[in-house]
Amino acid sequence: MEIPIKQALALKTLPDAKDLAFGTLFTDHMFNMDYDPDNGWHYPRIEPYGAIPMDPSTMVLHYGQSIFEGLKAFKTPEDRIQLFRPEDNFTRFNRSAHRMCIPLFDEAFALDAAKELIRLDRRWVPSAPGTSLYIRPTIIAMDPFLGVRASYTYRFFIILSPVGAYYKEGFNPVKIWVTEKYVRAVPGGVGEVKTAGNYAASLFAGEEAHHKGYTQVLWLDGVERKYVEEVGSMNIFFVIDDEIITPSLSGSILSGITRDSVMALARKWGHPVTERRITIDEVMAAHEAGKLQECFGSGTAAVISPVGEIKYKDKQIKIGDGKVGSWARKFFDAITDIQYGHAEDTEGWIHPVD
């Protein structure tokens, strides 16, 4: 399918890189494509960024049948634009589509559409250190119908946003709070899917964490409420007695692409990574024994986020010396150097846009 382009008549003013937050500004254009049973996915187009008209009865508003992805475009010192593992994002996007009863799409075409949109809005790709262009593909149910079933029609869109650091702390240790009271997902549910309801379910506990002075919630499993799963916006890693440990994928944990990158690099460097169930009590005991050396999160938004403090029940622990740990720093530097073109991509992760 060809992608016709309708350019905006007036372009927005570019922001100053020092003012970039996360997800607050959007570029001049967006990609749209529609689905119906008779035509399949059709009418792809790039047009000015704008509202999507919908009926008050549109199914996504009532039943939450929607999925999304998140990836980034980076500018290299040679002023080239490149993506990091985008094929993996669109493959995961299709897995989410399957789980949420949304028609599958052509992954290669979707990636081409994203690249075409980025080329058109390339002036929005920031070049300041730590900045990037965030890419948000989304599919929403579009039937005007008040009944519980899968929609017959859908809108696929991609929007772009120039971003700075995800956390206000930047690449500095964050504080996380472990909740026993609330759960995010259970095995057999949709915890491993990037669907809107997962994030809505996490908001209440997230607000409580913020009121207590913590950056994020560390979720435990939804059945026994003792096994560590993930943080609200990232997977989690622990370094205990020189062993790098991350919770195994259980069906209620997102299969993070940055998570996979961390494990691949560690194994390449000859340091094994263990994927297994780990209880919060084991983490706390490791700290008590002086064996909990580091904790950090991984995700597209923050890349690597060191964790400096964990609060569980009535006990608050400080990890390491309160500074960025050596493993967190090593993974952060290695991944961002590849993303920004400062290091050779020996893993085949980089996909050039132009």
N, C-alpha and C positions, 0 to 999 in steps of 0.2 A: 504494500500500500504506500502510495506517495503521501507526503505530509504537507498540505498547503499551509502557507504562513500569511497571517494577517498582522501586519506590524502596528504597534501603537502609534497614534498620531502625535502624542507628546510623551517624552521620556521623563521619568522621575529623576530627581536630584540624588546623586550617589551620596551615601553617608560617609562620614569620616571614620576611618578604621578604628580609631580609639573609642568611638561611641558604640561599636557593635556589641550587642548582647546576643541572646540566642532566640531565634524564632519570632522576632518582632517586626522585621522589615521584609518586603517581598519585591521581586524583580518586576520588570515591565511586562513579561509575557508568561503564559502557561500553556501546557499541552492538555488537550481534551480528546476523548474518544468514547464512543457509546456502544452499548450492547443491547440487542433484542433477539428473541429466538429466531426470527426470520432472516436477519442479516448477520448474526454473529457480531463480533467486534468490528465496528465500521466507523466511518467518518472521522478519521484521525485528523487533527488540525492543531496548529499553534496560533494563538490569538492573544490579544491584550489580556493581562491579568484582570480578573473581575469576578463578580458574584455568579453563582450557579443558581438559576431560578428553579424553585421547586414548590410543589403543592404542600400545603400544611399536613396532608396525609402521607407524604412521601415516607416510605417504609424505613429508611435509615434513621429518621427522626424518632421512630417509635420502637423499633426492634433492634437497632444497633448493628445491622448487617453491614459492616464496613471493615476494611483492612488497610494497612499502610506499611510503608517501608521508610528507611532513613539511610542515606549515604551522602558522601561529600565529594566535591570537586576541589582540587588543590592547584595552586599556581606555583610553578617551578622557578628557579632563578633565571632560566632562559625564557621566561614569560609564556611557557606552555601550560596547558591545562590538562590535568589527568585525574582519573578516578581510581579508587582503591577497591578492588574485588567486586566490581558492580554486578558481574554475572551471578555471584553468590547471593546478592541482595534480591535480584529478580527471580532466582530459583526459589528462595525462601518466600518471596511474595506469592508465587504460584502455589506453594504448599499451604500458605494461609488461605488462598482463594479456595483450594479444594476443601479445607476443613470448614470454611464458612459458606459452602454451597454457592460459590461464585464461579462463573465460567472461567476456565483457564485461558490464558492469553499467550501470544507468541513472545517469549522472553527476549529473543534477539531483536525483534522489532521494537519492543518497549525500551530496550537499551539504546537503540538507534534514535528513538524519539527523544529520550532524555539528552543524548549528546547533541542533537539538533537544537533543542531548546537552550542548552548551555552555550552553544556557539552563538546563537542569536543574542543572548544576554551576557556574553562573556565579559563585558565591562563591569559586571557586578561581582566577578570573582576577585576577592580581595587578595592583596599580596603581603600584607603586614604579618609578622610572625604570629602564629597561633590562630590565624583567621582562615576561613574557608567558605565555600558555597554549599549550604546544606540543600539536599535534594529530597523532596517528599512525594513519592508516588502514592496514590490513594485510589481505592475503588469503593464506591458507595451504592447501596440499593436505591433505585429510583422509582419503583412502582408507587402510584398513588393508591394505597390500599390499606385498610385497617383489618388485617387478618394475619395470623401467625403462620407464615410459610416463607420459603425463599422467594425473593423478588424475581421477576422475569426480565427486568431491564436494569442497566447499571451505567454509571459514569466512571470512567477511568481518567484521572487527571494527575498532572505533575506540576508542582510549584517549587520555586527556588527561593532561598533566603540566605543572604550573606550573614555569617555568624562569627562571634568571638567565642570566648570560653563558655562552656555550659554551666559550670558552677562558678559562683562569685569568688570562691576561693582560688580559682584557676588551678594550676598544677601544684596544689598544696594539700596537705592532709585534710580530709573532711571528717565530720562526726556523724555516726550513724546510730540509730536507735532500733533495737530488736523488739518487735511487737509479738506478744503472746495472744493477745485478745482478738486481733483481726487476721484474716487469711486472704491471700490474693487469688490462689488457684488450687485445684486438686487434680490428681491423676484422672484422666478420662475427660477432663474439661478442656478449656481452650487456652491454658496458661502458656503453651509453647507457640501461640499464634499472636501475631501483631494485629490485634483487633481492638476496636475502641473500648469495648466493655472491660477488658483487662485493666486498662488505665483508669477508667472511671471507678472501678472497684478499689483502686489503691489510694484514691484521693483523701479519704477521711483520715486514714492512718498517717498519710503524708502531712496533712495539716497538723495533726497532733504532734508529730515529730518536730515540725517547724516551731510550734508553740513551746516545745521543750528545749529549743535551741539546737536541734540536730538538722543536718542537711537532707538526709534520706532515711528511709525505712529499710531494715534488713528483714526480709520475710522468711518465716519458717514454713515447713510443709503444712498443708492444710488438714492432715489427718491426725498425726501424732503431735504436731506442733513442737517438734524438737530438732528436726533436721534442717540445716541451713539450705536455702534455695537461691535467692538472688536479691539484689537491691532493686528498688523501683525502676531505675533507668540503666542498670548495668549488671553483668554477671560479677561474681565475687571470687577472689583467690585468697588463700592463706599460705604463708610460708611458715611451716612448723618444723623445727629441728632440721632445717635445710631442705625439707620436702615441700614442693609446690603442690598444693591441693586445691581442687575446684569441685563443687558439687556436680555429680553426674547428671546427665539429662534424663529426667524422669517423666517427661510428658507434661510437666507443669512449669518447666524452666525454658526460657527462650534460648534457642541455639544461636548464640552470638557469633558474629563473624569476627569481631575483634577478639573474643574469647578463643576462637579457633586459631587466630593468628598468633596469640600469645603462646598457646600450646605448641604450635608448629615451630616457633622460634626457639622455645626452650629445648625441644627435642633436637633441633639442629645444633644447638650449642652443647649438646650432650648432657643436659640436665633433665631428668625425667619429670613428667607432670602426672600426678595421680588424679583420676576422675573417680570419685566415690562419694557415697553419702557421708556427711560429717555433721555431728550434732553440735548445737551451740554450747552444750556442756563440755564437749571435747575442746572447743576453741577456748572457753574460759579456763579450763584446767591446764591447757598448754600455756596460757599466759601466766597462770599461777606458778607453773613449774619453770618459767623463764624460757620456754621453747617457742613461743609465738613471736617470730621475728618480724613479720610483715603481714599486712592485709591491704589489698587493693582491688578496685573494680575495673572492669573493662567494658567499653561500649563505643558505638560510633560517635556519639555526641561528645563525650569527654576523652575518648581514646583510653587513657589509663588515669584512674583517680585514686591516689593513695588514701588510705583510711587511717586516721590518727587516733580516733577514740571510738569505742563501742560501749553502748549502755544496754545492759540486759538485767531485767528485774531491778533490784536495788543496787546493782554493782556497775560501776563505770571503770573501764580499763583504758589505759593509754598504751598504745602499741609502739614499740621501739623507743626512740628518743624524741618522739614528737615531730620528727622531720621526715622528708621523703625517703623511703627505703631504697636500697641499692637495686633490688629486682624491679620495683616499680619504675625507677629511673631508667634502668636498662631497657625494659620493654617499651616505655614511652619514647625514648630516643630512637630506638631501632625502627619502630612502626612509623613515627612521624618523619624520620629521615627518608624513609621509602616514599611516604605519601607526598612529601614536598620536593622530592627529586634531589635530596642531598646525599642519598646513598643508592647504590646499585640495587635494582630489584632482582634478586636472585631467585625469588619464589614464584614469579609470573603473576604477581598480584596487581600490577599497574596496567590500566587501560587508557591510552591517550585519547583525548577528545579532539585535538587538532595537532 
